[in-house]
Amino acid sequence: MLQNYTEEILIILEKSIEGSKKDFQWLLDNKYPELAAFSNAVNGDDEAVFWLLKNGFPVLGVLCNALDEEPFATKWMQEYNDKILIHFVKAAHGDELSKAVLIKNNFHRLKSIADTIQNLQYLRDKNNTFWYKR
């Protein structure tokens, strides 16, 4: 699914995931609302996940849930059997073998997005660990 977008679009998606409001708006203005929603969903917006599921983008919705390690979503991803997306999820969880698979198959931008998501998850976990940062 994500691998079907152009490199240019994936770069804009990654910037949106990193928090760029300009790139988020570009996705909306240029008929990529699913990627704008995915960007928000990756950043913890449950309503964005529901929007994806209800508006014809169930794979992206389930992908977000798999990134959050929800068991049903992880099982569904295995049954859907998109090996690239499976490696994308694993790479976002730090799996070095999956990162290497993405690179070997010329999905460098997906690997980069997975690294970005991994860093966001690390920061989220770190901020939730220290009570005085809440």
N, C-alpha and C positions, 0 to 999 in steps of 0.2 A: 504494500500500500504506500508507505512513505517513499519507497524506492522508485515509485512511478513519477515523482515530481522532479522538475529540473533542478540542477545545482543552484541556480539563481534563487529559486523559490525556497529551497532548503536553507540557504544562507539567511534569507529574510526570516524564515521560521525560527532558526536558531537565535537570531538577534531578538526576536519577539519573546522567545522563551527566557532569554537573559534579562528581559524587562524593558526592551525598547518599545515605547508607546508608538513611535513613528512607524516602526516596522509592523507592529500589531495592526495599526490603522491601515497600512498599505495592504495587508492581507485582506482586510474587510473590503476596502475600496476596489480591489482587483479580483473580486469573486473567488476568494479562498477563505470563506467563513469557517470552513471545517478546520483549517490550520490555525486560524485565530482562536477558535474554541479549544483545539488541542493544546495550544500554547498556554491558555488559561488553565485548562484541566491539569496539565503537568505541574502547574504552580499551585495546585490545591483547590481549584474552583470546581466543586461538585456539580454545580448547575451546568457548567460547560460540558462535563461528562454526560449528563442527562440530555443536553442539547444534541450532542453527537449521536447518542443512541436513538433519539427520537427523530432525527432529521436525515437519516440515510447514511450515516457514517459509523455503523456499529463497530467496525474493526478498529477505528481510531479510539472509540469509547472504551472498548475492552482493552486495547493496548494501554491506555492510561491506567486502568485498573490493574493490569498486569505489572506495570511499572511500580504500582503501590503494593505489589506482592499479594494481591487478593487471590486466594486459592482457586476460586471458580474461574477467574479471568486467566490465570496461568494455565489451568487445565484446558480452557477453551482455546487458548493460543496454541497449545500442543496439538489439539485436534484439528484446528484450522490449518496447521502444518505449513505455515509460511516461515521457512527456515531463516530468512533474513530478519524478519520481525522477531523471531525467537532469540536470535543472536543479539538483536538490538536491545531487547529487554535485559538479557543477561549482561551485555556490555554496560548498560546503565547501572547495573548492580555491581560493576567492577570486575566482571569475569574477563580476564586477559585473553583467554583462548577465543572467546566470542569477539573481542575487539580485533584480534588478529584475523579472524574469519571475515569480518566486515572489510578490513583493509585488503585482504587477499582477493576479495570479490569486487574490488573497486568501489566500495561504498564508504569512501573516506568521510564524506559529509555526515552520513548516518553515524559513523563512529564518533565524529566530533559532537554531534547532537547528543549522543549517549553520554559522552564525557561531561557535557554541559548539565545534563539531567543528574548525573551522578554527583557533580559538585553542588547543585541545588539541594539535593537530598542530604548531602553531608552538612551543608550549612543549616538546613531546617532541623536536622537531628541535633546538631551542636547547639543551636539556639534553644531547643526544647530541653536540653540536658541541664542548662544552667538556669536555675529558678530566678536569679536576679536579672535575667535578660528578657523576661516576659513582660 
